[in-house]
Amino acid sequence: MRPRPIGTRSALLLLAGLVGLGGAGTASADVLYSPVVEDGEKAVEWRSTLRSTGEEEHKLEFEYSPTPWWRAELLTTADREPDAARRWTEVSFENVFALNPQGRDLVDLGALVELSHGLTAGSGYGLEVGLLAEHSTPRTVVTVNVSAERELTAGAAADLVLAGRWRWRLGPRLEPGLEYHADLGSINHMGSVDRQRHSAGPSVLGRFALPGGTLRYEAAWVVGLTHGAAASTARLQLEWEFR
C-alpha cells in the first residue's frame, strides 16, 4: 500500500520528531539523497569521501526499489583515520520512502531511515532518520536534506546534519551545481557555529546511457567555512543502474 501523501504541517511534525531523538553518532553530511524513487530500479553504487585531514570514508552499496515509493539499500563502509590502515567498520540497511507522488506538488518529499551496526570491537547499533525535499524546474533542481543520527544506547544524544544542493540542468551528461554541508553537533548542545562543520563548494552530476544500463556520477569539492570543518573535502559517487 502506498503511504498517504503528507502536507507541510505533517512534514514539520516529522522533522520535530527526529529532532527529539537522543543519541551520539558521528554524523557526516557527505551525500545528498533525493526523495524521488524509480519503481523497479536496481543499482550498485560506490561512494568515496576524502578530507584534507587525511580521513577517508568509502561505501559499497546495493539498492533495489520494489515499489514506486520505497528504495531499499544494503551497504558496507570502510574508513581510514590519518596514518592508519583502511578497515571495514559498518554495515547498514538504508531506506528512502517517497511521501508524495513525484511532480504532483511544488516540492517532492521523502523520508530516510537507516539502521547500522558497527563491525569494530565494542560497536553497537545506530539509527539515522531524515526529511528529504526537492524542487524541480525544467532548468534547475534544489535538494535539501535534514537528518539526525544516534547510537542506540542509553543516554546517547543525536547529531543534527544539514545538506543542500542547487544544480543546473545543462544536459543529461553534465549538471553543474553548488553544495552545502553542515554537521551541527549534538542536538542537546550544538555549541558555537565556528566549532561546527560548515562546508560549501562546486559539484557536478551526470549520466550516460550504456548497453545494459545507465552510469550515473556525482563529484564535489567543498571547502571549510568554519574552524570545525576540514580545509577541503572531495567526494565521488558512481552508480551502475539496471533493471
C-alpha positions as a Markdown table, in Angstrom:
| # | Residue | x | y | z |
|---|---|---|---|---|
| 1 | Met | 0.0 | 0.0 | 0.0 |
| 2 | Arg | 1.3 | 3.4 | -0.9 |
| 3 | Pro | 1.8 | 5.8 | 2.0 |
| 4 | Arg | -0.7 | 8.7 | 2.2 |
| 5 | Pro | 0.6 | 12.0 | 0.8 |
| 6 | Ile | 1.6 | 14.4 | 3.5 |
| 7 | Gly | 1.3 | 18.2 | 3.7 |
| 8 | Thr | 3.6 | 20.9 | 5.0 |
| 9 | Arg | 2.3 | 20.5 | 8.6 |
| 10 | Ser | 2.9 | 16.8 | 8.6 |
| 11 | Ala | 6.4 | 17.2 | 7.3 |
| 12 | Leu | 7.2 | 19.7 | 10.0 |
| 13 | Leu | 5.9 | 17.3 | 12.6 |
| 14 | Leu | 8.2 | 14.6 | 11.2 |
| 15 | Leu | 11.1 | 16.9 | 11.4 |
| 16 | Ala | 10.2 | 17.8 | 15.0 |
| 17 | Gly | 10.1 | 14.1 | 15.8 |
| 18 | Leu | 13.6 | 13.4 | 14.5 |
| 19 | Val | 15.0 | 16.4 | 16.4 |
| 20 | Gly | 13.6 | 14.9 | 19.6 |
| 21 | Leu | 15.8 | 11.8 | 19.3 |
| 22 | Gly | 18.6 | 11.3 | 21.8 |
| 23 | Gly | 22.0 | 9.5 | 20.8 |
| 24 | Ala | 25.6 | 10.1 | 19.9 |
| 25 | Gly | 26.5 | 9.3 | 16.4 |
| 26 | Thr | 29.3 | 10.6 | 14.2 |
| 27 | Ala | 27.2 | 12.4 | 11.7 |
| 28 | Ser | 28.7 | 13.1 | 8.3 |
| 29 | Ala | 26.9 | 15.1 | 5.6 |
| 30 | Asp | 28.8 | 13.7 | 2.6 |
| 31 | Val | 25.9 | 12.5 | 0.4 |
| 32 | Leu | 22.7 | 14.1 | -0.8 |
| 33 | Tyr | 19.5 | 12.0 | -1.0 |
| 34 | Ser | 16.8 | 12.7 | -3.5 |
| 35 | Pro | 13.2 | 11.8 | -2.4 |
| 36 | Val | 12.5 | 10.5 | -5.9 |
| 37 | Val | 12.1 | 6.7 | -6.2 |
| 38 | Glu | 12.1 | 4.9 | -9.5 |
| 39 | Asp | 10.0 | 1.7 | -9.4 |
| 40 | Gly | 12.0 | -1.5 | -10.2 |
| 41 | Glu | 15.4 | 0.2 | -10.2 |
| 42 | Lys | 18.4 | -1.9 | -9.3 |
| 43 | Ala | 21.8 | -0.5 | -8.8 |
| 44 | Val | 25.3 | -0.9 | -7.5 |
| 45 | Glu | 26.9 | 2.2 | -6.1 |
| 46 | Trp | 30.3 | 3.3 | -4.8 |
| 47 | Arg | 30.8 | 6.4 | -2.7 |
| 48 | Ser | 34.2 | 7.9 | -1.6 |
| 49 | Thr | 34.9 | 10.9 | 0.7 |
| 50 | Leu | 38.4 | 12.2 | 1.2 |
| 51 | Arg | 39.2 | 15.0 | 3.7 |
| 52 | Ser | 42.3 | 17.2 | 3.7 |
| 53 | Thr | 42.8 | 16.0 | 7.3 |
| 54 | Gly | 43.7 | 12.5 | 5.9 |
| 55 | Glu | 40.3 | 10.9 | 6.8 |
| 56 | Glu | 38.6 | 8.7 | 4.3 |
| 57 | Glu | 35.2 | 7.0 | 4.0 |
| 58 | His | 34.2 | 4.5 | 1.3 |
| 59 | Lys | 30.8 | 2.8 | 0.9 |
| 60 | Leu | 29.8 | -0.1 | -1.3 |
| 61 | Glu | 26.0 | -0.3 | -1.8 |
| 62 | Phe | 23.4 | -2.5 | -3.5 |
| 63 | Glu | 20.0 | -1.0 | -4.0 |
| 64 | Tyr | 16.5 | -2.0 | -5.2 |
| 65 | Ser | 13.2 | -0.2 | -5.5 |
| 66 | Pro | 10.4 | -2.8 | -5.1 |
| 67 | Thr | 7.7 | -0.2 | -5.3 |
| 68 | Pro | 7.2 | 3.4 | -6.6 |
| 69 | Trp | 7.6 | 4.7 | -3.1 |
| 70 | Trp | 10.3 | 2.6 | -1.4 |
| 71 | Arg | 14.0 | 2.2 | -2.2 |
| 72 | Ala | 16.0 | -0.3 | 0.0 |
| 73 | Glu | 19.8 | -0.2 | 0.1 |
| 74 | Leu | 22.3 | -2.6 | 1.8 |
| 75 | Leu | 25.7 | -1.1 | 2.2 |
| 76 | Thr | 29.0 | -1.6 | 3.9 |
| 77 | Thr | 31.5 | 1.1 | 5.0 |
| 78 | Ala | 35.3 | 1.2 | 5.1 |
| 79 | Asp | 37.1 | 4.1 | 7.0 |
| 80 | Arg | 40.6 | 5.2 | 7.3 |
| 81 | Glu | 41.9 | 7.5 | 10.0 |
| 82 | Pro | 45.1 | 9.6 | 9.4 |
| 83 | Asp | 48.2 | 7.4 | 9.4 |
| 84 | Ala | 46.1 | 4.2 | 9.8 |
| 85 | Ala | 45.1 | 1.4 | 7.6 |
| 86 | Arg | 41.6 | 1.2 | 6.0 |
| 87 | Arg | 39.2 | -1.2 | 7.7 |
| 88 | Trp | 35.6 | -2.2 | 7.3 |
| 89 | Thr | 33.7 | -0.5 | 10.1 |
| 90 | Glu | 30.0 | -0.8 | 9.5 |
| 91 | Val | 27.1 | -2.5 | 7.7 |
| 92 | Ser | 23.8 | -0.6 | 7.1 |
| 93 | Phe | 20.3 | -1.1 | 5.9 |
| 94 | Glu | 19.1 | 2.2 | 4.3 |
| 95 | Asn | 15.6 | 3.1 | 3.2 |
| 96 | Val | 14.2 | 6.1 | 1.3 |
| 97 | Phe | 10.4 | 6.5 | 1.2 |
| 98 | Ala | 8.6 | 8.9 | -1.2 |
| 99 | Leu | 6.0 | 10.7 | 0.8 |
| 100 | Asn | 4.1 | 12.3 | -2.2 |
| 101 | Pro | 3.8 | 11.4 | -5.9 |
| 102 | Gln | 6.7 | 12.9 | -7.9 |
| 103 | Gly | 5.9 | 16.2 | -9.6 |
| 104 | Arg | 2.4 | 16.5 | -8.1 |
| 105 | Asp | 3.2 | 19.2 | -5.6 |
| 106 | Leu | 5.6 | 22.1 | -5.5 |
| 107 | Val | 8.1 | 20.1 | -3.5 |
| 108 | Asp | 8.8 | 16.3 | -3.6 |
| 109 | Leu | 9.1 | 15.0 | -0.1 |
| 110 | Gly | 10.7 | 11.8 | 1.3 |
| 111 | Ala | 11.9 | 10.2 | 4.5 |
| 112 | Leu | 15.3 | 8.5 | 5.1 |
| 113 | Val | 15.6 | 5.7 | 7.7 |
| 114 | Glu | 18.9 | 3.9 | 8.2 |
| 115 | Leu | 19.8 | 1.2 | 10.7 |
| 116 | Ser | 23.5 | 0.5 | 11.0 |
| 117 | His | 25.7 | -1.9 | 13.0 |
| 118 | Gly | 29.4 | -1.4 | 13.7 |
| 119 | Leu | 32.0 | -4.1 | 12.9 |
| 120 | Thr | 34.7 | -2.9 | 15.3 |
| 121 | Ala | 35.0 | -4.1 | 18.9 |
| 122 | Gly | 32.5 | -2.6 | 21.2 |
| 123 | Ser | 30.3 | -1.2 | 18.4 |
| 124 | Gly | 26.6 | -1.3 | 18.6 |
| 125 | Tyr | 23.6 | -0.2 | 16.5 |
| 126 | Gly | 22.9 | 3.2 | 15.2 |
| 127 | Leu | 19.9 | 4.9 | 13.7 |
| 128 | Glu | 19.6 | 7.8 | 11.3 |
| 129 | Val | 16.3 | 9.4 | 10.2 |
| 130 | Gly | 15.8 | 12.3 | 7.9 |
| 131 | Leu | 13.5 | 14.5 | 5.9 |
| 132 | Leu | 14.2 | 14.9 | 2.2 |
| 133 | Ala | 12.9 | 17.7 | -0.1 |
| 134 | Glu | 13.4 | 18.5 | -3.7 |
| 135 | His | 12.0 | 21.2 | -6.0 |
| 136 | Ser | 12.5 | 20.9 | -9.8 |
| 137 | Thr | 12.0 | 23.2 | -12.7 |
| 138 | Pro | 12.8 | 22.5 | -16.4 |
| 139 | Arg | 16.3 | 24.1 | -15.8 |
| 140 | Thr | 17.2 | 23.7 | -12.1 |
| 141 | Val | 16.9 | 21.3 | -9.2 |
| 142 | Val | 17.2 | 22.2 | -5.5 |
| 143 | Thr | 17.6 | 19.4 | -3.0 |
| 144 | Val | 17.6 | 19.8 | 0.8 |
| 145 | Asn | 18.2 | 17.1 | 3.5 |
| 146 | Val | 17.8 | 17.4 | 7.3 |
| 147 | Ser | 18.7 | 14.3 | 9.4 |
| 148 | Ala | 19.6 | 13.2 | 12.9 |
| 149 | Glu | 21.8 | 10.3 | 13.8 |
| 150 | Arg | 22.3 | 8.5 | 17.1 |
| 151 | Glu | 23.7 | 5.4 | 18.7 |
| 152 | Leu | 21.0 | 3.1 | 20.1 |
| 153 | Thr | 22.5 | 3.2 | 23.6 |
| 154 | Ala | 21.0 | 4.7 | 26.8 |
| 155 | Gly | 22.0 | 8.3 | 27.3 |
| 156 | Ala | 23.3 | 8.9 | 23.8 |
| 157 | Ala | 22.5 | 12.3 | 22.1 |
| 158 | Ala | 21.6 | 12.8 | 18.5 |
| 159 | Asp | 23.7 | 14.7 | 16.0 |
| 160 | Leu | 22.0 | 17.0 | 13.5 |
| 161 | Val | 23.1 | 17.2 | 9.9 |
| 162 | Leu | 22.1 | 19.5 | 7.1 |
| 163 | Ala | 22.9 | 19.3 | 3.3 |
| 164 | Gly | 21.7 | 21.2 | 0.3 |
| 165 | Arg | 22.4 | 21.4 | -3.4 |
| 166 | Trp | 21.4 | 23.6 | -6.4 |
| 167 | Arg | 22.1 | 22.2 | -9.8 |
| 168 | Trp | 21.6 | 23.5 | -13.3 |
| 169 | Arg | 20.2 | 21.0 | -15.9 |
| 170 | Leu | 22.7 | 21.9 | -18.6 |
| 171 | Gly | 22.4 | 18.4 | -20.2 |
| 172 | Pro | 22.0 | 14.8 | -19.1 |
| 173 | Arg | 25.7 | 14.2 | -19.1 |
| 174 | Leu | 26.7 | 17.4 | -17.3 |
| 175 | Glu | 24.7 | 19.2 | -14.5 |
| 176 | Pro | 27.0 | 21.7 | -12.6 |
| 177 | Gly | 25.9 | 22.9 | -9.2 |
| 178 | Leu | 26.8 | 24.1 | -5.7 |
| 179 | Glu | 26.6 | 22.1 | -2.5 |
| 180 | Tyr | 26.5 | 23.0 | 1.2 |
| 181 | His | 27.1 | 20.6 | 4.1 |
| 182 | Ala | 26.9 | 21.1 | 7.9 |
| 183 | Asp | 27.3 | 18.9 | 10.9 |
| 184 | Leu | 25.8 | 20.9 | 13.8 |
| 185 | Gly | 26.8 | 18.5 | 16.6 |
| 186 | Ser | 24.6 | 17.2 | 19.4 |
| 187 | Ile | 21.0 | 18.5 | 19.3 |
| 188 | Asn | 21.2 | 18.9 | 23.1 |
| 189 | His | 24.4 | 21.0 | 22.9 |
| 190 | Met | 25.4 | 22.3 | 19.5 |
| 191 | Gly | 28.0 | 24.8 | 20.7 |
| 192 | Ser | 29.2 | 27.8 | 18.6 |
| 193 | Val | 28.9 | 27.9 | 14.9 |
| 194 | Asp | 32.7 | 28.2 | 14.4 |
| 195 | Arg | 33.1 | 24.8 | 16.1 |
| 196 | Gln | 30.6 | 23.1 | 13.8 |
| 197 | Arg | 31.4 | 21.7 | 10.4 |
| 198 | His | 30.1 | 24.0 | 7.6 |
| 199 | Ser | 31.4 | 23.5 | 4.1 |
| 200 | Ala | 30.4 | 24.6 | 0.6 |
| 201 | Gly | 31.7 | 24.3 | -3.0 |
| 202 | Pro | 31.1 | 23.2 | -6.6 |
| 203 | Ser | 29.7 | 19.9 | -7.7 |
| 204 | Val | 28.8 | 18.2 | -11.0 |
| 205 | Leu | 26.4 | 15.4 | -11.8 |
| 206 | Gly | 25.5 | 13.4 | -15.0 |
| 207 | Arg | 24.5 | 10.2 | -16.5 |
| 208 | Phe | 25.5 | 8.1 | -19.5 |
| 209 | Ala | 23.2 | 5.6 | -21.2 |
| 210 | Leu | 25.2 | 2.4 | -21.9 |
| 211 | Pro | 24.3 | -1.1 | -23.1 |
| 212 | Gly | 22.5 | -2.8 | -20.3 |
| 213 | Gly | 22.0 | 0.2 | -18.0 |
| 214 | Thr | 22.9 | 3.7 | -17.0 |
| 215 | Leu | 26.1 | 5.0 | -15.4 |
| 216 | Arg | 25.5 | 7.9 | -13.1 |
| 217 | Tyr | 28.2 | 10.0 | -11.4 |
| 218 | Glu | 28.4 | 12.8 | -8.8 |
| 219 | Ala | 31.6 | 14.7 | -7.8 |
| 220 | Ala | 32.1 | 17.6 | -5.4 |
| 221 | Trp | 34.8 | 19.6 | -3.8 |
| 222 | Val | 33.8 | 21.7 | -0.8 |
| 223 | Val | 36.0 | 24.0 | 1.4 |
| 224 | Gly | 35.6 | 24.5 | 5.1 |
| 225 | Leu | 33.8 | 27.7 | 6.1 |
| 226 | Thr | 34.4 | 27.3 | 9.9 |
| 227 | His | 37.3 | 26.1 | 12.1 |
| 228 | Gly | 35.4 | 22.9 | 12.8 |
| 229 | Ala | 35.5 | 21.8 | 9.2 |
| 230 | Ala | 38.3 | 20.3 | 7.2 |
| 231 | Ala | 40.1 | 22.7 | 4.9 |
| 232 | Ser | 38.7 | 20.8 | 1.9 |
| 233 | Thr | 36.7 | 17.7 | 1.2 |
| 234 | Ala | 36.3 | 15.8 | -2.0 |
| 235 | Arg | 33.7 | 13.2 | -2.8 |
| 236 | Leu | 32.9 | 10.9 | -5.7 |
| 237 | Gln | 29.8 | 8.8 | -6.3 |
| 238 | Leu | 29.4 | 6.2 | -9.1 |
| 239 | Glu | 26.3 | 4.2 | -9.7 |
| 240 | Trp | 25.6 | 1.5 | -12.2 |
| 241 | Glu | 21.8 | 1.3 | -12.7 |
| 242 | Phe | 20.0 | -1.5 | -14.4 |
| 243 | Arg | 16.6 | -3.1 | -14.5 |
